[in-house]
Amino acid sequence: MITSIPPEIYQNIFKDLDTDSLYSVILVNRIWCSNAISILWQNPLELLYQNDDSEYFETDVKSVIKTYISCLPKESKLMLSFTDLCIDLLTSSIPTFNYPSFLHTLNYVLLSDSVNRIIKDNANVMMVLILLCKLFFDQGFHIRSLEFSTHMIKDYMGSHLKTIYMNLREIPGADTFLSRIQRLCWRGKKNKKKIKNIYIYI
């Protein structure tokens, strides 16, 4: 007699559900929630940017970045506490799940634009990006795709994306992280200078 259902079975069923259905699933119980959450957080920013005309878009983007910041180690949060970041970004609450571990695709362009939307000072933007990238390098065990893509974004919005490029290989843990990457993707309006910079940076 089977006393429990393996997580793989739940996830194999839930992966075919749409986003609204997954949000309903997480309300059933903790087991269903943990398995549905892992799917919703495989690439949460892309889900939001695909629906960027939603009235809740800015709020939802802030919520995702705030959740990731809450997953930072104590020493990283301490570094941010000495900046002039909005205090509500530096929540002291312990996250329910290890959200970075659910990530399957890291889209740097969307990450950078998201951080730029909620933090206005470039120095603080760079610090948060570095700390979040390090978090994903250390905890994103399932990340196999590194993207610099804007194909899912409507043209009017894509032209206003704010992206700060940096040398990812200078971030601790980058070499191990990059060794796990199986897919490097650039999809969107071609910009040879930016593409060249990406290859230099990684």
Steps between C-alpha positions, in 0.01 A plus 500: 500500500636843401493731801634809324531630147853590384555870420587406141143375446346822629731712289440292190128571539530865603745599224219493242279739697474868414618766743155577644442130569837470672408790728187307599703184559729667753196569721404131535762384752872526573599202285314627195628850573867399513475314170305772321724777636805329354339528155382860539851605603689325219506830309270747682623820336430371151145413609453860615657663196279297270208677664659841547176688430351369823408769751692300761818465292718744695375368835559140397853574374582668829358203688723252310816706557408555865453125542841429350659764725340328800685182395841670517741382770535714812830657394347618171198648677737675738679660205168625364396636839776762473358634173205733446278226358130527570456339841210278388738315266708387795245276667619306802248221446630154413377382158271196496697332221847513350371684193837532316530120499187477281645717223563319170577800278691814594410787270749770587327770293171457687677478836689823435191685378298377800759624749519833314124540532502495879844648576595832346863545608738329252754409769232323702363333187845358426543376858161327503565343159836364613353358823204344320721349230724352769188362671389336175851367435507340846138383532376465142589135467240444227600794279609366162406795281657847507306751293543856382164501328219747440293302248209459745466876553277730298691740273389815682640366825808328361639832379490633858674215679778609734786251503828538684754258355784377716769235494316200642823303530627742765220395735602222744365163393463600135731234354314216671166652400601549135631142483140383563351715223384298202327777308610858437232700326458845350162558340365841412607798296856436396765733627846382399676721755296359788542142377876552479503640855309197629756259359778708653325512837434127533 
